[in-house]
Amino acid sequence: MFLAIREMRKEKLRYGLVIAVIALISFLIFILSALALGLSNENTSAVTSWQVRHVAMSNDANGNLAQSLLPQDKVTQLIDHQPHSAPIGVAQAILKFNRQRVATTFIGFLPDSRYGKRVSLVAGRLPKSSQEVVVSEKLRQSGLRLGDQITIGLLPQKLIVVGFVKNAAYNMSPVVYGDLHHWPAIKGVTSAFYASGVISDESLTHVAGTKVYTRGALFNKMPGYAAQNMTFELMIGFLVVISIVVVAIFLYILTMQKLPNLAVLRTQGIPSRYLVFNTLSETAMIMTSAVVIGLLACLLSSLAIPSVVPMYFNFQLILAVGLGLIVAGLLAAFIPIRLIVKIEPKQGIGG
């Protein structure tokens, strides 16, 4: 490691350029990871806050809860003998207030539902009557305030906003939580339909005409969710491969330029394992410096990015991505290491 530090101090420009290139790649990977997680969170944050394990809906909904319609007899059959389950109504609708229109998702629970009480409020309180709703905090950006009256979907009466909810998004749209009994009118269906589905903390018994999904399966059935995640995963994967190639090329060139010096060291009795350890140490320092710089640049950039851009930073994900990049760089170092291992002491004396 001492030799690696001496080399890097002597060739500041050369190693600085290598670190800068890898830092830019790291920066892009961190940004894409935050965007991927942010977009995923925009699709699923509402469902995650309910802390459910299974969801039952009509067969013909194809896993899309917003398209599911269940009559009351099916709902009753699903929740019988299931104390940890409750009906839910989901409808995509236009929210209107102060001459503004915002695309939202209405989610209705029964007044005493445990799931409606699991939401995290950032302001206000939970509804105490069927005429009160709590809404996503993102609607504040559109000018909505506590006490404002709103109309939503095809519901004729106005509702009053009494609270704002943290992490309330469903399929990329802000959520409005209200009374399940308003769901048919907002959805525009007859009273023959009671709910969109049934959610549960435990397993649900299958009922004819319905299908039960796990929470993960529900996410994957959301329109565009799986394709979006796969796109980001491929982009991040390609960038990791590119970083491996870049590191390997740089280290290979640097090693080729140092071969005469390395041969002299071998002539002086320096073992190959020391030179190999030196190369690995050099790579680790380059990758660690680049990853730290890339992460700092990403965090600083996030402060300037508008809040409408869905970026979400998760410490565990950042740590995994950073360590993955460092490991990828160390793997790339094995290409120049092969050159070092093959150096013979006689090469240092012109043999």
C-alpha positions in Angstrom: 0.0 0.0 0.0 2.9 2.3 0.7 4.1 1.9 -2.9 0.6 2.6 -4.2 0.3 5.8 -2.2 3.7 7.0 -3.5 2.7 6.3 -7.1 -0.6 8.2 -6.7 1.1 11.2 -5.1 3.7 11.3 -7.9 1.2 10.9 -10.7 -1.6 13.1 -9.4 -3.0 14.1 -12.8 -3.0 10.6 -14.2 -4.7 9.1 -11.2 -6.9 12.1 -10.8 -8.3 11.6 -14.3 -8.9 7.9 -13.6 -10.8 8.8 -10.4 -12.8 11.5 -12.1 -14.0 9.1 -14.9 -15.0 6.4 -12.4 -16.6 9.1 -10.1 -18.8 10.2 -13.0 -19.9 6.7 -13.6 -20.6 6.2 -9.9 -22.6 9.5 -9.8 -24.8 8.3 -12.7 -25.4 4.9 -11.0 -26.3 6.6 -7.7 -28.7 9.0 -9.5 -30.4 6.2 -11.5 -30.7 4.1 -8.3 -32.4 6.9 -6.5 -34.7 7.6 -9.4 -35.6 3.9 -9.7 -36.4 3.7 -6.0 -38.3 7.0 -6.1 -40.4 5.9 -9.1 -41.0 2.5 -7.5 -42.1 4.3 -4.3 -44.5 6.5 -6.3 -46.3 3.3 -7.4 -46.4 1.4 -4.2 -46.0 3.7 -1.2 -49.7 3.7 -0.3 -49.9 -0.1 -0.4 -46.7 -0.4 1.7 -48.2 1.9 4.4 -51.2 -0.5 4.8 -48.8 -3.3 5.8 -50.9 -5.9 4.0 -49.7 -9.3 2.9 -52.6 -10.4 0.5 -55.1 -8.8 -1.7 -58.2 -10.4 -3.2 -60.0 -9.0 -6.3 -62.2 -10.0 -9.2 -60.7 -12.5 -11.7 -61.2 -10.2 -14.7 -59.3 -7.3 -13.1 -56.0 -9.0 -14.1 -54.3 -7.9 -10.9 -55.3 -4.3 -11.2 -57.1 -3.3 -8.0 -58.4 -0.1 -9.6 -60.2 -2.1 -12.2 -61.7 -4.7 -9.8 -65.4 -4.7 -8.9 -66.8 -7.0 -6.2 -70.4 -7.3 -5.0 -71.1 -7.4 -1.3 -71.7 -11.2 -1.2 -68.2 -11.9 -2.5 -66.7 -9.4 0.0 -68.6 -11.1 2.8 -67.4 -14.5 1.8 -63.8 -13.3 1.6 -63.8 -11.6 5.1 -65.7 -14.4 6.9 -63.5 -16.0 9.5 -60.7 -13.5 8.6 -60.5 -11.0 11.5 -57.5 -9.3 9.9 -59.1 -8.4 6.6 -61.2 -5.5 5.3 -62.8 -4.3 2.1 -61.2 -1.5 0.1 -62.4 0.6 -2.8 -59.9 2.0 -5.3 -60.9 4.4 -8.1 -58.8 6.7 -10.3 -60.6 10.1 -10.4 -60.2 13.8 -10.9 -59.9 15.9 -7.8 -61.4 19.4 -8.2 -60.8 22.4 -5.9 -60.3 26.1 -6.4 -60.8 25.8 -10.1 -58.0 23.2 -10.3 -58.1 19.6 -11.5 -55.6 17.0 -10.3 -55.5 13.3 -11.3 -55.7 11.3 -8.1 -56.6 7.8 -6.8 -59.4 7.6 -4.3 -59.0 4.8 -1.7 -62.0 4.1 0.5 -62.0 2.2 3.8 -64.8 1.4 6.2 -64.7 4.0 9.1 -63.5 1.5 11.7 -60.9 -0.1 9.4 -57.5 -0.7 10.9 -55.8 0.0 7.5 -57.1 3.5 7.3 -55.6 4.2 10.7 -52.1 3.0 9.7 -51.4 6.0 7.4 -48.8 8.5 8.7 -50.1 12.0 9.0 -47.8 15.0 8.5 -50.6 17.5 9.4 -54.2 17.5 10.6 -56.1 14.5 11.8 -57.9 11.4 10.7 -61.4 11.7 9.4 -64.3 11.5 12.0 -67.1 11.5 9.5 -67.9 10.3 6.0 -67.6 13.9 4.7 -64.0 14.2 5.7 -60.9 12.9 3.9 -57.1 12.9 4.3 -55.0 13.4 1.2 -51.4 13.0 0.0 -49.0 15.7 1.1 -48.1 16.1 -2.5 -51.4 17.9 -3.1 -50.1 20.7 -1.0 -47.9 21.6 -4.0 -51.1 22.2 -6.0 -52.3 24.7 -3.3 -54.6 22.4 -1.3 -54.9 23.3 2.3 -56.5 22.0 5.5 -60.2 22.8 5.6 -60.6 23.2 1.8 -63.6 21.6 0.2 -63.1 19.3 -2.7 -65.1 17.3 -5.2 -63.8 14.0 -6.6 -64.9 11.8 -9.5 -68.7 11.6 -9.9 -69.5 12.1 -6.3 -72.0 15.0 -6.1 -71.3 16.3 -2.6 -68.2 18.1 -1.4 -65.7 16.6 1.0 -63.5 18.4 3.5 -59.7 17.9 3.8 -58.8 17.4 7.4 -55.3 15.9 7.1 -52.2 15.3 4.9 -50.6 11.9 4.6 -47.0 11.0 4.1 -46.0 8.5 1.4 -49.5 8.4 -0.1 -49.1 7.5 -3.8 -50.7 4.7 -5.9 -49.7 4.0 -9.4 -47.9 7.4 -9.8 -50.8 9.5 -8.5 -51.5 11.1 -5.1 -54.0 9.4 -2.9 -57.2 10.6 -1.3 -58.4 8.5 1.6 -62.1 8.5 2.4 -65.2 6.5 3.3 -65.7 3.3 1.3 -69.4 4.1 0.9 -68.5 7.0 -1.4 -66.5 4.6 -3.7 -69.4 3.5 -6.0 -70.4 7.1 -6.8 -66.8 8.2 -7.4 -66.1 5.1 -9.5 -69.4 5.6 -11.4 -70.8 2.1 -10.8 -74.1 1.0 -9.3 -74.7 0.1 -5.7 -74.6 -3.6 -6.8 -70.8 -3.3 -6.4 -69.5 -2.9 -2.8 -65.7 -2.7 -3.1 -62.7 -3.2 -5.3 -61.2 -6.0 -3.2 -60.3 -7.2 0.2 -56.9 -6.7 1.9 -55.5 -8.8 4.7 -52.6 -9.1 7.1 -52.9 -12.9 6.7 -53.8 -15.3 3.9 -57.2 -15.1 2.3 -59.4 -18.1 1.3 -60.1 -18.3 -2.4 -63.7 -17.5 -3.4 -65.2 -18.3 -6.8 -64.8 -15.4 -9.2 -61.9 -13.8 -7.3 -58.2 -14.2 -7.2 -55.8 -13.6 -4.4 -52.4 -11.9 -4.9 -49.5 -11.3 -2.6 -48.3 -7.7 -2.1 -45.3 -8.3 -4.4 -47.6 -9.8 -7.1 -49.9 -6.8 -6.8 -47.0 -4.5 -7.4 -45.8 -6.4 -10.5 -49.4 -6.2 -11.9 -49.5 -2.4 -11.7 -49.3 -0.9 -15.2 -45.7 -0.2 -16.2 -44.2 -1.1 -12.8 -42.3 -4.2 -13.8 -41.1 -2.7 -17.1 -40.0 0.4 -15.4 -38.0 -1.5 -12.8 -36.4 -3.8 -15.4 -35.4 -0.8 -17.5 -33.5 0.8 -14.6 -32.0 -2.5 -13.5 -30.6 -3.0 -17.0 -29.2 0.6 -17.2 -27.5 0.2 -13.8 -26.2 -3.2 -14.8 -24.7 -1.9 -18.0 -23.1 1.0 -16.1 -21.5 -1.5 -13.7 -20.1 -3.5 -16.6 -18.8 -0.3 -18.2 -17.1 0.7 -14.9 -15.4 -2.7 -14.8 -14.1 -2.3 -18.4 -12.9 1.3 -17.7 -11.0 0.3 -14.6 -9.5 -2.8 -16.3 -8.3 -0.7 -19.3 -6.8 2.0 -17.1 -5.0 -0.4 -14.8 -3.8 -2.5 -17.8 -2.3 0.6 -19.4 -0.7 1.8 -16.1 0.7 -1.7 -15.5 2.2 -1.9 -19.0 3.9 1.5 -18.5 5.3 0.3 -15.1 6.5 -3.1 -16.3 10.2 -2.1 -16.4 10.0 -0.7 -12.9 8.2 -3.7 -11.6 10.8 -6.0 -13.2 13.5 -4.1 -11.3 11.6 -4.6 -8.1 11.4 -8.3 -8.8 15.2 -8.3 -9.4 15.7 -6.7 -6.0 13.9 -9.6 -4.4 10.4 -8.1 -4.0 8.0 -11.0 -4.2 5.1 -11.1 -6.7 2.5 -11.2 -3.9 3.7 -7.8 -2.7 3.2 -6.3 -6.2 -0.2 -8.0 -6.5 -1.2 -6.6 -3.1 0.0 -3.2 -4.2 -2.1 -3.3 -7.3 -5.2 -4.3 -5.3 -4.6 -1.6 -2.8 -4.2 1.0 -5.5 -7.4 -0.2 -7.1 -9.3 -0.1 -3.8 -8.1 3.5 -3.1 -9.1 4.6 -6.6 -12.5 3.0 -6.4 -13.3 4.1 -2.9 -12.3 7.7 -3.7 -14.3 7.7 -6.8 -17.4 6.2 -5.2 -17.2 8.7 -2.3 -16.9 11.6 -4.7 -19.7 10.3 -6.9 -22.0 9.9 -3.8 -21.2 13.4 -2.6 -22.0 14.8 -6.0 -25.2 12.9 -6.1 -26.3 14.2 -2.7 -25.4 17.7 -3.6 -27.3 17.4 -7.0 -30.4 16.1 -5.2 -30.6 19.5 -3.3 -30.9 21.3 -6.7 -33.3 18.8 -8.4 -36.9 20.0 -8.2 -39.1 18.2 -5.7 -41.4 16.9 -8.5 -38.6 14.6 -9.5 -39.2 11.4 -7.5 -35.8 10.6 -6.0 -35.6 8.5 -2.9 -32.3 7.7 -1.1 -32.1 4.5 0.9 -28.9 4.0 3.1 -28.8 0.2 2.6 -29.2 0.6 -1.2 -26.5 3.3 -1.4 -24.1 1.1 0.7 -24.8 -2.0 -1.5 -24.3 0.0 -4.7 -21.1 1.6 -3.4 -19.6 -1.8 -2.2 -20.7 -3.4 -5.5 -18.7 -0.8 -7.5 -15.6 -1.3 -5.3 -15.8 -5.1 -5.7 -16.3 -4.6 -9.5 -13.1 -2.5 -9.6 -11.2 -5.2 -7.7 -12.4 -7.8 -10.1 -11.2 -5.7 -13.0 -7.7 -5.5 -11.3 -7.2 -9.2 -11.9 -6.4 -8.5 -15.6 -3.3 -6.4 -15.0 -2.4 -8.7 -12.0 -1.8 -11.5 -14.6 0.9 -9.4 -16.2 2.5 -8.8 -12.8 2.5 -12.5 -11.9 4.3 -13.3 -15.2 7.2 -10.9 -14.6 10.5 -12.7 -14.2 13.4 -11.1 -12.2 15.7 -11.4 -15.2 13.6 -8.9 -17.1 14.9 -6.2 -14.8 18.5 -6.8 -15.9 17.8 -7.0 -19.6 17.5 -10.9 -19.6 
